[in-house]
Amino acid sequence: MVNWNDKVKRILKSELIKRGITNVDLVKLLKEIDIHETKASIDSKISRGTFSACFFLQCLSVIGCNKIEIEEFESLLSIAAEPNVEYNKSSYGKF
């Protein structure tokens, strides 16, 4: 069975981490669009994964996230999804 709260929490946390945005930064960005949250309220919402779709979209919008990927099969141990990036390799196959 899918834990939807956990899934949405990991998606939001992942997008924040990819952009280097803290919850303090998120408070400031939301305030710019007249959404007044405290760091404590954001910490609590994200920790529980219980927030409205409206809040989720507001957060994604202010951090500049226009597209998200929802993977069907995820590791049960991951806290936040790792960004999908290719690492540069030298011509000898070493980093």
DRENMI-150159 format. One record per residue: residue in one letter; x, y, z of N, C-alpha, C, O in turn; residue number from 0. Coordinates in nm, 4 decimals. Atoms other than C-alpha are relative to their C-alpha. Last residue first. Example, Ala and Ser with C-alpha at 12.3 -4.5 7.8 and 13.67 -1.06 7.14 Angstrom:
<rs>
+---+----------+----------+----------+----------+----------+----------+----------+----------+----------+----------+----------+----------+-----+
: r :   n_east :  n_north :     n_up :  ca_east : ca_north :    ca_up :   c_east :  c_north :     c_up :   o_east :  o_north :     o_up :   k :
+---+----------+----------+----------+----------+----------+----------+----------+----------+----------+----------+----------+----------+-----+
: S :  -0.0820 :  -0.1190 :  -0.0060 :   1.3670 :  -0.1060 :   0.7140 :  -0.0770 :   0.1090 :   0.0730 :  -0.0261 :   0.2198 :   0.0899 :   1 :
: A :   0.0890 :  -0.1190 :   0.0000 :   1.2300 :  -0.4500 :   0.7800 :   0.0900 :   0.1200 :   0.0000 :   0.1936 :   0.1181 :   0.0665 :   0 :
+---+----------+----------+----------+----------+----------+----------+----------+----------+----------+----------+----------+----------+-----+
</rs>
This chain:
<rs>
+---+----------+----------+----------+----------+----------+----------+----------+----------+----------+----------+----------+----------+-----+
: r :   n_east :  n_north :     n_up :  ca_east : ca_north :    ca_up :   c_east :  c_north :     c_up :   o_east :  o_north :     o_up :   k :
+---+----------+----------+----------+----------+----------+----------+----------+----------+----------+----------+----------+----------+-----+
: F :   0.0569 :  -0.1305 :  -0.0307 :   3.6078 :   1.0471 :  -1.1385 :   0.1089 :   0.0986 :   0.0320 :   0.0805 :   0.2149 :   0.0607 :  94 :
: K :  -0.0150 :  -0.0375 :  -0.1394 :   3.7604 :   0.7470 :  -1.3111 :  -0.0583 :   0.1394 :   0.0202 :  -0.0686 :   0.2174 :  -0.0744 :  93 :
: G :   0.1023 :   0.0635 :  -0.0810 :   3.6406 :   0.5886 :  -1.6371 :   0.0132 :   0.0286 :   0.1476 :  -0.0581 :  -0.0312 :   0.2282 :  92 :
: Y :  -0.0550 :   0.1242 :  -0.0555 :   3.9667 :   0.6693 :  -1.8169 :  -0.1020 :  -0.0722 :   0.0882 :  -0.0710 :  -0.1764 :   0.1459 :  91 :
: S :  -0.0135 :   0.0954 :   0.1096 :   3.8041 :   0.9339 :  -2.0415 :   0.0541 :  -0.1345 :   0.0478 :   0.0472 :  -0.2330 :  -0.0258 :  90 :
: S :  -0.1194 :  -0.0242 :   0.0809 :   3.6927 :   1.1156 :  -1.7297 :   0.0092 :  -0.1077 :  -0.1080 :  -0.0631 :  -0.2072 :  -0.1046 :  89 :
: K :  -0.1031 :   0.1008 :  -0.0195 :   3.3371 :   1.0846 :  -1.6118 :   0.1191 :   0.0351 :  -0.0871 :   0.1036 :   0.0869 :  -0.1977 :  88 :
: N :  -0.1068 :  -0.0045 :   0.0994 :   3.0886 :   1.3650 :  -1.5662 :   0.1058 :  -0.1032 :   0.0339 :   0.1502 :  -0.1128 :   0.1483 :  87 :
: Y :  -0.1271 :  -0.0453 :  -0.0535 :   2.7902 :   1.2638 :  -1.3569 :   0.1043 :  -0.0027 :  -0.1106 :   0.1053 :  -0.0929 :  -0.1944 :  86 :
: E :  -0.1105 :   0.0829 :   0.0459 :   2.4476 :   1.2465 :  -1.5133 :   0.1283 :   0.0592 :   0.0552 :   0.1475 :   0.1808 :   0.0546 :  85 :
: V :  -0.1099 :  -0.0691 :   0.0679 :   2.1658 :   1.3950 :  -1.3122 :   0.1019 :  -0.1008 :  -0.0473 :   0.1179 :  -0.2077 :   0.0118 :  84 :
: N :  -0.0372 :   0.0809 :   0.1150 :   1.8233 :   1.2753 :  -1.1933 :   0.1054 :   0.0766 :  -0.0809 :   0.0719 :   0.1569 :  -0.1679 :  83 :
: P :   0.0202 :  -0.0617 :   0.1303 :   1.8035 :   1.4432 :  -0.8549 :   0.0503 :  -0.0906 :  -0.1118 :   0.1491 :  -0.1621 :  -0.0953 :  82 :
: E :  -0.1229 :  -0.0583 :   0.0506 :   1.7965 :   1.1992 :  -0.5632 :  -0.0271 :   0.0627 :  -0.1356 :  -0.0972 :   0.0034 :  -0.2175 :  81 :
: A :  -0.0479 :   0.0566 :   0.1258 :   1.4539 :   1.1430 :  -0.4153 :   0.1255 :   0.0724 :  -0.0448 :   0.1359 :   0.1943 :  -0.0315 :  80 :
: A :   0.0333 :  -0.0896 :   0.1105 :   1.4165 :   1.2463 :  -0.0549 :   0.0602 :  -0.0586 :  -0.1260 :   0.1702 :  -0.1139 :  -0.1232 :  79 :
: I :   0.0725 :  -0.1087 :  -0.0649 :   1.4047 :   1.0237 :   0.2493 :  -0.0445 :   0.1005 :  -0.1054 :  -0.1586 :   0.1466 :  -0.1048 :  78 :
: S :  -0.0379 :  -0.1367 :   0.0369 :   1.5013 :   0.7059 :   0.0693 :  -0.0870 :   0.1014 :   0.0729 :  -0.2074 :   0.0818 :   0.0901 :  77 :
: L :  -0.0910 :  -0.0616 :  -0.0956 :   1.4669 :   0.3765 :   0.2554 :   0.0310 :   0.1457 :  -0.0299 :   0.0861 :   0.2156 :   0.0551 :  76 :
: L :   0.0684 :  -0.0210 :  -0.1268 :   1.1584 :   0.2395 :   0.0839 :   0.0876 :   0.0734 :   0.1003 :   0.0375 :   0.1275 :   0.1989 :  75 :
: S :  -0.0642 :   0.0698 :  -0.1114 :   1.3249 :   0.2867 :  -0.2520 :  -0.0740 :   0.0311 :   0.1300 :  -0.1080 :   0.1465 :   0.1559 :  74 :
: E :  -0.0972 :  -0.0771 :  -0.0761 :   1.0809 :   0.4088 :  -0.5103 :   0.0599 :  -0.0868 :   0.1091 :  -0.0020 :  -0.1821 :   0.1566 :  73 :
: F :  -0.0695 :   0.0870 :  -0.0943 :   0.8843 :   0.2394 :  -0.7865 :   0.1094 :   0.0800 :   0.0674 :   0.2009 :   0.1298 :   0.0018 :  72 :
: E :   0.0902 :   0.1070 :  -0.0425 :   0.6225 :   0.4448 :  -0.9696 :   0.0641 :  -0.0884 :   0.1059 :  -0.0018 :  -0.1290 :   0.2017 :  71 :
: E :  -0.0466 :   0.1331 :   0.0366 :   0.8326 :   0.7591 :  -0.9885 :  -0.0929 :  -0.1046 :   0.0574 :  -0.1391 :  -0.0936 :   0.1709 :  70 :
: I :   0.0489 :   0.0890 :  -0.1044 :   0.6547 :   1.0911 :  -0.9772 :   0.0344 :  -0.1408 :  -0.0434 :  -0.0252 :  -0.1953 :  -0.1363 :  69 :
: E :   0.0078 :   0.1387 :   0.0420 :   0.8470 :   1.3453 :  -1.1771 :  -0.0453 :  -0.0822 :   0.1192 :   0.0082 :  -0.0699 :   0.2293 :  68 :
: I :  -0.0498 :   0.0987 :  -0.0951 :   0.7830 :   1.7127 :  -1.1180 :  -0.0136 :  -0.1384 :  -0.0616 :  -0.0991 :  -0.1620 :  -0.1469 :  67 :
: K :   0.0232 :   0.1382 :   0.0404 :   0.7535 :   2.0080 :  -1.3560 :   0.0557 :  -0.0924 :   0.1081 :   0.1654 :  -0.0697 :   0.1592 :  66 :
: N :   0.1098 :   0.0051 :   0.0965 :   0.7320 :   2.3842 :  -1.3159 :  -0.0368 :  -0.1417 :  -0.0402 :  -0.1379 :  -0.1635 :  -0.1071 :  65 :
: C :   0.0138 :   0.1370 :   0.0496 :   0.9403 :   2.4166 :  -1.0006 :  -0.1228 :  -0.0065 :  -0.0904 :  -0.2362 :   0.0071 :  -0.0444 :  64 :
: G :  -0.0320 :   0.0071 :   0.1417 :   1.0363 :   2.7798 :  -0.9551 :  -0.0075 :  -0.1394 :  -0.0588 :   0.0549 :  -0.1672 :  -0.1612 :  63 :
: I :  -0.1394 :   0.0452 :   0.0116 :   1.0576 :   2.7808 :  -0.5759 :   0.0405 :  -0.0181 :  -0.1464 :   0.1547 :  -0.0533 :  -0.1758 :  62 :
: V :  -0.0941 :  -0.1021 :  -0.0480 :   0.7480 :   3.0019 :  -0.5523 :   0.1457 :  -0.0439 :  -0.0094 :   0.2355 :   0.0402 :  -0.0144 :  61 :
: S :   0.0004 :  -0.1213 :   0.0819 :   0.5410 :   2.7714 :  -0.7760 :   0.1064 :   0.0997 :   0.0449 :   0.1822 :   0.1505 :  -0.0378 :  60 :
: L :  -0.0676 :   0.0303 :   0.1263 :   0.6355 :   2.4466 :  -0.6046 :   0.0104 :   0.1241 :  -0.0875 :   0.1127 :   0.1466 :  -0.1522 :  59 :
: C :  -0.1428 :   0.0219 :  -0.0268 :   0.5431 :   2.5927 :  -0.2667 :   0.0762 :  -0.0253 :  -0.1298 :   0.1798 :   0.0364 :  -0.1548 :  58 :
: Q :  -0.0569 :  -0.1303 :  -0.0352 :   0.2101 :   2.7302 :  -0.3884 :   0.1503 :  -0.0119 :   0.0218 :   0.2279 :   0.0706 :  -0.0263 :  57 :
: L :  -0.0184 :  -0.0755 :   0.1242 :   0.1350 :   2.3976 :  -0.5592 :   0.0572 :   0.1392 :   0.0257 :   0.1365 :   0.1889 :  -0.0543 :  56 :
: F :  -0.1014 :   0.0688 :   0.0808 :   0.1921 :   2.2028 :  -0.2361 :   0.0287 :   0.0785 :  -0.1275 :   0.1449 :   0.1018 :  -0.1608 :  55 :
: F :  -0.1289 :  -0.0332 :  -0.0609 :  -0.0072 :   2.4560 :  -0.0317 :   0.1141 :  -0.0608 :  -0.0810 :   0.2158 :   0.0047 :  -0.1042 :  54 :
: C :  -0.0209 :  -0.1437 :   0.0210 :  -0.3027 :   2.4193 :  -0.2721 :   0.1361 :   0.0429 :   0.0552 :   0.2124 :   0.1107 :  -0.0136 :  53 :
: A :  -0.0532 :  -0.0088 :   0.1363 :  -0.2725 :   2.0403 :  -0.2708 :   0.0299 :   0.1461 :  -0.0330 :   0.1252 :   0.1760 :  -0.1050 :  52 :
: S :   0.0952 :  -0.0029 :   0.1101 :  -0.3250 :   2.0676 :   0.1026 :   0.0725 :   0.0019 :  -0.1350 :   0.1902 :   0.0368 :  -0.1444 :  51 :
: F :   0.0289 :  -0.1362 :   0.0420 :  -0.0756 :   1.9617 :   0.3622 :  -0.0886 :  -0.0068 :  -0.1231 :  -0.0964 :  -0.1091 :  -0.1911 :  50 :
: T :   0.1438 :  -0.0282 :   0.0050 :  -0.0174 :   1.6467 :   0.5592 :  -0.0219 :   0.1477 :  -0.0283 :  -0.0316 :   0.2298 :   0.0629 :  49 :
: G :   0.0439 :   0.0267 :   0.1361 :   0.3329 :   1.5224 :   0.4862 :  -0.1485 :   0.0243 :  -0.0159 :  -0.2096 :  -0.0217 :  -0.1123 :  48 :
: R :   0.1140 :   0.0918 :   0.0005 :   0.3871 :   1.5042 :   0.8611 :  -0.0377 :  -0.0426 :  -0.1418 :  -0.0903 :  -0.1519 :  -0.1628 :  47 :
: S :  -0.0357 :   0.1171 :  -0.0799 :   0.7361 :   1.6561 :   0.8507 :  -0.1115 :  -0.1055 :  -0.0022 :  -0.0849 :  -0.2249 :  -0.0155 :  46 :
: I :  -0.0867 :   0.0850 :   0.0817 :   0.6378 :   1.8884 :   0.5659 :   0.0378 :  -0.1272 :   0.0759 :   0.0441 :  -0.2350 :   0.0169 :  45 :
: K :   0.0731 :   0.0494 :   0.1174 :   0.3422 :   2.0312 :   0.7535 :   0.0850 :  -0.0974 :  -0.0802 :   0.0394 :  -0.2054 :  -0.1177 :  44 :
: S :   0.1002 :   0.0968 :  -0.0436 :   0.5328 :   2.0594 :   1.0827 :  -0.0743 :  -0.0616 :  -0.1182 :  -0.0919 :  -0.1833 :  -0.1238 :  43 :
: D :  -0.0703 :   0.1190 :  -0.0504 :   0.8393 :   2.2289 :   0.9355 :  -0.0999 :  -0.1108 :   0.0340 :  -0.0807 :  -0.2269 :  -0.0020 :  42 :
: I :  -0.0508 :   0.0693 :   0.1192 :   0.6106 :   2.4650 :   0.7413 :   0.0743 :  -0.1269 :   0.0411 :   0.0556 :  -0.2323 :  -0.0197 :  41 :
: S :   0.1161 :   0.0603 :   0.0667 :   0.4200 :   2.5571 :   1.0581 :   0.0428 :  -0.0765 :  -0.1251 :  -0.0118 :  -0.1827 :  -0.1550 :  40 :
: A :   0.0512 :   0.1127 :  -0.0784 :   0.7427 :   2.6057 :   1.2527 :  -0.1182 :  -0.0675 :  -0.0697 :  -0.1283 :  -0.1902 :  -0.0702 :  39 :
: K :  -0.0913 :   0.1118 :   0.0214 :   0.8970 :   2.8228 :   0.9799 :  -0.0524 :  -0.1232 :   0.0732 :  -0.0468 :  -0.2340 :   0.0200 :  38 :
: T :  -0.1198 :  -0.0086 :  -0.0837 :   0.5894 :   3.0419 :   0.9961 :   0.0899 :  -0.1180 :  -0.0341 :   0.0458 :  -0.2159 :  -0.0944 :  37 :
: E :  -0.0293 :   0.1222 :  -0.0755 :   0.3377 :   3.0797 :   0.7174 :   0.1204 :   0.0285 :   0.0889 :   0.2005 :   0.1174 :   0.0601 :  36 :
: H :  -0.0708 :  -0.0223 :  -0.1257 :   0.1832 :   3.3882 :   0.5573 :   0.0065 :  -0.1296 :   0.0807 :  -0.0930 :  -0.1753 :   0.1369 :  35 :
: I :   0.0309 :   0.1197 :  -0.0772 :   0.0944 :   3.3465 :   0.1915 :   0.0847 :   0.0093 :   0.1266 :   0.2076 :   0.0073 :   0.1206 :  34 :
: D :   0.1014 :  -0.0263 :  -0.1020 :   0.0895 :   3.6936 :   0.0316 :  -0.0515 :  -0.1264 :   0.0701 :  -0.1672 :  -0.1323 :   0.1117 :  33 :
: I :   0.1282 :   0.0178 :   0.0703 :   0.2818 :   3.5956 :  -0.2829 :  -0.1165 :   0.0058 :   0.0993 :  -0.2248 :  -0.0471 :   0.0742 :  32 :
: E :   0.0010 :  -0.0856 :   0.1195 :   0.6076 :   3.7422 :  -0.1457 :  -0.1283 :  -0.0155 :  -0.0807 :  -0.1648 :   0.0751 :  -0.1556 :  31 :
: K :   0.0461 :  -0.1320 :  -0.0435 :   0.5281 :   3.5791 :   0.1912 :  -0.0085 :   0.0962 :  -0.1191 :  -0.0935 :   0.1851 :  -0.1219 :  30 :
: L :   0.1459 :   0.0045 :  -0.0092 :   0.5592 :   3.2398 :   0.0215 :  -0.0565 :   0.1363 :   0.0398 :  -0.1631 :   0.1761 :  -0.0073 :  29 :
: L :   0.0537 :   0.0083 :   0.1362 :   0.9160 :   3.3200 :  -0.0827 :  -0.1530 :  -0.0029 :   0.0007 :  -0.2170 :   0.0603 :  -0.0834 :  28 :
: K :  -0.0169 :  -0.1302 :   0.0660 :   1.0097 :   3.4364 :   0.2668 :  -0.0605 :   0.0000 :  -0.1397 :  -0.1249 :   0.0969 :  -0.1798 :  27 :
: V :   0.0862 :  -0.0967 :  -0.0696 :   0.8668 :   3.1272 :   0.4378 :   0.0052 :   0.1342 :  -0.0718 :  -0.0983 :   0.1961 :  -0.0967 :  26 :
: L :   0.1355 :   0.0249 :   0.0480 :   1.0358 :   2.9079 :   0.1748 :  -0.1003 :   0.0947 :   0.0657 :  -0.1930 :   0.1418 :  -0.0002 :  25 :
: D :   0.0119 :  -0.0623 :   0.1316 :   1.3732 :   3.0626 :   0.2545 :  -0.1425 :  -0.0131 :  -0.0525 :  -0.1972 :   0.0808 :  -0.1104 :  24 :
: V :  -0.0031 :  -0.1444 :  -0.0282 :   1.3269 :   2.9680 :   0.6204 :  -0.0140 :   0.0766 :  -0.1315 :  -0.0889 :   0.1739 :  -0.1396 :  23 :
: N :   0.1354 :  -0.0355 :  -0.0419 :   1.2253 :   2.6178 :   0.5060 :  -0.0094 :   0.1476 :   0.0368 :  -0.1151 :   0.2084 :   0.0200 :  22 :
: T :   0.0334 :   0.0443 :  -0.1350 :   1.5551 :   2.5957 :   0.3225 :  -0.1447 :   0.0364 :   0.0314 :  -0.2091 :   0.1089 :  -0.0444 :  21 :
: I :   0.0929 :  -0.0882 :  -0.0701 :   1.6043 :   2.6237 :  -0.0535 :  -0.0357 :  -0.0614 :   0.1347 :  -0.0800 :  -0.1759 :   0.1422 :  20 :
: G :  -0.0719 :  -0.0573 :  -0.1141 :   1.9131 :   2.4658 :  -0.2092 :  -0.0861 :   0.0960 :   0.0805 :  -0.0353 :   0.1927 :   0.1372 :  19 :
: R :  -0.0193 :  -0.1428 :   0.0219 :   1.7311 :   2.4173 :  -0.5404 :   0.0742 :   0.0686 :   0.1145 :   0.0985 :   0.1892 :   0.1100 :  18 :
: K :  -0.0600 :  -0.0217 :   0.1328 :   1.7587 :   2.0401 :  -0.5523 :   0.0353 :   0.1459 :  -0.0221 :   0.1342 :   0.1778 :  -0.0881 :  17 :
: I :  -0.1420 :   0.0348 :  -0.0077 :   1.6909 :   2.0298 :  -0.1764 :   0.0705 :   0.0255 :  -0.1320 :   0.1816 :   0.0786 :  -0.1333 :  16 :
: L :  -0.0663 :  -0.1037 :  -0.0797 :   1.3591 :   2.2136 :  -0.2107 :   0.1507 :  -0.0244 :   0.0043 :   0.2298 :   0.0685 :  -0.0123 :  15 :
: E :  -0.0041 :  -0.1214 :   0.0820 :   1.2484 :   1.9858 :  -0.4946 :   0.0664 :   0.1157 :   0.0746 :   0.1369 :   0.1962 :   0.0139 :  14 :
: S :  -0.0953 :   0.0197 :   0.1077 :   1.3425 :   1.6779 :  -0.2945 :   0.0141 :   0.1254 :  -0.0851 :   0.1251 :   0.1656 :  -0.1199 :  13 :
: K :  -0.1344 :  -0.0119 :  -0.0573 :   1.1602 :   1.7996 :   0.0151 :   0.1071 :  -0.0117 :  -0.1080 :   0.2065 :   0.0609 :  -0.1055 :  12 :
: L :  -0.0239 :  -0.1405 :  -0.0355 :   0.8438 :   1.8551 :  -0.1904 :   0.1401 :   0.0188 :   0.0559 :   0.2105 :   0.1114 :   0.0155 :  11 :
: I :  -0.0048 :  -0.0788 :   0.1232 :   0.8589 :   1.5115 :  -0.3538 :   0.0319 :   0.1455 :   0.0325 :   0.1206 :   0.2047 :  -0.0291 :  10 :
: R :  -0.1297 :   0.0216 :   0.0643 :   0.9500 :   1.3392 :  -0.0280 :   0.0124 :   0.0803 :  -0.1296 :   0.1205 :   0.1296 :  -0.1620 :   9 :
: K :  -0.1026 :  -0.0638 :  -0.0827 :   0.6519 :   1.4931 :   0.1534 :   0.1365 :  -0.0122 :  -0.0675 :   0.2116 :   0.0851 :  -0.0746 :   8 :
: V :   0.0073 :  -0.1423 :   0.0308 :   0.4195 :   1.3955 :  -0.1327 :   0.1040 :   0.0789 :   0.0810 :   0.1590 :   0.1780 :   0.0330 :   7 :
: K :  -0.0396 :  -0.0242 :   0.1386 :   0.5326 :   1.0320 :  -0.1055 :   0.0012 :   0.1498 :  -0.0327 :   0.0980 :   0.1998 :  -0.0899 :   6 :
: D :  -0.1448 :   0.0146 :   0.0081 :   0.5175 :   1.0162 :   0.2733 :   0.0494 :   0.0342 :  -0.1405 :   0.1532 :   0.0984 :  -0.1567 :   5 :
: N :  -0.0585 :  -0.1119 :  -0.0745 :   0.1645 :   1.1531 :   0.2770 :   0.1515 :  -0.0030 :  -0.0091 :   0.2158 :   0.1003 :  -0.0279 :   4 :
: W :   0.0052 :  -0.1218 :   0.0809 :   0.0678 :   0.9099 :  -0.0006 :   0.0578 :   0.1203 :   0.0723 :   0.1212 :   0.2045 :   0.0087 :   3 :
: N :   0.0176 :  -0.1030 :  -0.1016 :   0.1807 :   0.5989 :   0.1873 :   0.0075 :   0.1345 :  -0.0723 :   0.1163 :   0.1870 :  -0.0959 :   2 :
: V :  -0.0771 :  -0.1233 :   0.0132 :   0.1256 :   0.3471 :  -0.0912 :  -0.0313 :   0.0940 :   0.1155 :  -0.1479 :   0.1163 :   0.1482 :   1 :
: M :   0.0833 :  -0.1181 :   0.0000 :   0.0000 :   0.0000 :   0.0000 :   0.0883 :   0.1251 :   0.0000 :   0.1897 :   0.1309 :   0.0695 :   0 :
+---+----------+----------+----------+----------+----------+----------+----------+----------+----------+----------+----------+----------+-----+
</rs>
